Amino acid sequence: MTRQIAIIVTLSMIAGAWIALSMPTANAHCQMPCGIYDDPARIAGLKEDAATIRKAVTSLRNMMEPHDHAHGEDHEHADDMTQFNQGTRWIMTKDQHAQAIQDVVSYYFLTQRVKAVPTGKEGHETYIAQLAGFHRILVAAMKCKQTADLAMVDELDAAIAAVAGWYTD
């Protein structure tokens, strides 16, 4: 990998993170007492967002692989700019989907579906397990924003799978 490509990808990551953090976010569900819940759809959405993050990280990592100059894969200025643009778009996509996961967990599950159960009451242990499970998802999504590491995406998938059983048919 050339130094120039490394610099371009690094700048792309910084620009993408800045743009993604400055974008408004949407709530996962209304905050009215409507009583309309579709937990399996929300879990499916979390999984879809995680799959998109995996695709983005994989694509970014593939962009960083050395190119075979011996077989005519030489990059011109326009190609570097195209790669910079595509890298920025993948970073923005990765961060947007990680934020969407955090929004659904925060606005839908933690505020509407996880019900507090006092210590000593039946269901308290499940309540604590749910809090820990959703916290794990929030942290994994955050780490997916901070890195382009497939191990973080694996952790995100595992964290979603760990809570899915409570909310799917």
N, C-alpha and C positions, 0 to 999 in steps of 0.2 A: 504494500500500500504506500502510495506516495504521501509525503508530508502535506502536500497541498490538499489532497482529498481528506486527510485526517483533520486538517484545520477547517475545511468546509463542513464536514460532518459535525464537528464540535460546535461550530457557530450555528449550524442548523438546529442542533439539540437545544442550545440556549435560546434561540429565537422561538422555536416551537413551544418550549416550556413557558416562556414569557407570554406568548400569544394565548396559549391554552388557559393560563391562569387568569388572564384578563377578560375572558369570555363569560357572559352570563350563563347560569345553569338553570335547568328546568326541574321542577319538582316531579317526583315519580307518581304522585297521586294527590288528589285534593286533600286539603286539611279540614274539610267540613266533616261533620259527623254523619256521613252519607251511608256508611255501613256496606259499601260496595267494595269488596276485596276479591282479588284474583291472585292468591299466593303462588300457585303454580306458574302463572304467566310472569310474575315478578322474578321468580327463580330462573325461569327460562331466559328472561332478559339479562339477568346477571351473567348467566353462562354464555350468552351470545356476546355480551360486552367483553367478557374475558377472552373469548375466541378471537375477537377483533384485536384485542391487545396482543395476543400471541402472534397473529398475522403481522401486525405492525413491527413487533420486536424482531421476528424472523426476517422480515423484509429489510429492516435497518441493518441487521447483522450481515445479510447477504450483500448489501451495498458496500460493506466495509471489507469484504474479501478481496485479496489481491487479484488484479486482472492479469491475464496472460498476454503480455505485450508481444511475445514471440509469435502468437497466432492472430495478430492484427487487432487486438483489443486495446488500442491506444486511445486515450481520452483527449479530446480537444476541449477548448474553453467552453463551448456550448454544452458539451456532454457533462462537464463538471457543474455547470449551472443547472442543468436539468437534474442531475443527481442531488445537488444542494436543495433544489425546489422539492423534489420527491421526498428526500429525507425529512425536510421540514414538515411536509404534509403528513408523513407517517408519524412523526412525533406528536403533532397536533391531534391526530386521530387517536393515538395511544392514550394521550392525556385526557382527551374528552371522554373516552369510554371508561377510563379509570374514575373520572369525576362522576360519570353517570352511575357507576356502581356505588360510589360513596353517597350519592344523593338518594338512591333507592333504599340503601341500608338505613340511612339517617331519617329520611322523611317518611318512609313507608313502614319498614320493619321496626325500627327502634321506637318510633313515636306512636305507631298505630297498632302494631301486631304483637309486640313483646309486652306482656302485662306484668307489672311489678308484683311480686309476691313476698310478703314480709318473712324475715328469718323465723324459722320454726313452723311455718305454715306449709301445708301440702302444696307442692309445685315449686317451692323455693329453689331447689337444686336445678330444676329445669330452667327456671328464670336465669339463674347465674350462668348456666351452660349456654343459654341463648345470648346473653350479654357478651360472654367470652367469645363465642363463635362469630358474632357480628363485629366485635372489635377486631378479631383476627382478619376478617374480610377488609375492614377499613384500613388496617395497617398494610396488608398485602397490596391493596389498590394504590396506596400512597407510595409504596416502594416501586410499584410498576411505573409510576410517574417519574420517580427519581432515577430510574435505571433503564437499561435496555438488556436486562438479564432474564433469560428464559427460566432460571430457577425461581425468580420472583413470580413469574406467570404460573409456574407449577404450584407455588404456594397459594396463589390466588384461587386457582382451580380447586385445590384441596380444601381451602377454607370455605368456598361456596358449597362444595359437596358435603362438607361436615354439617351444614345447617339445612341443606335441601330436604332432608328426611322429615323435618318438622313441618314443612310447608308444601309438600307435593302429595298428590293423590296416590 
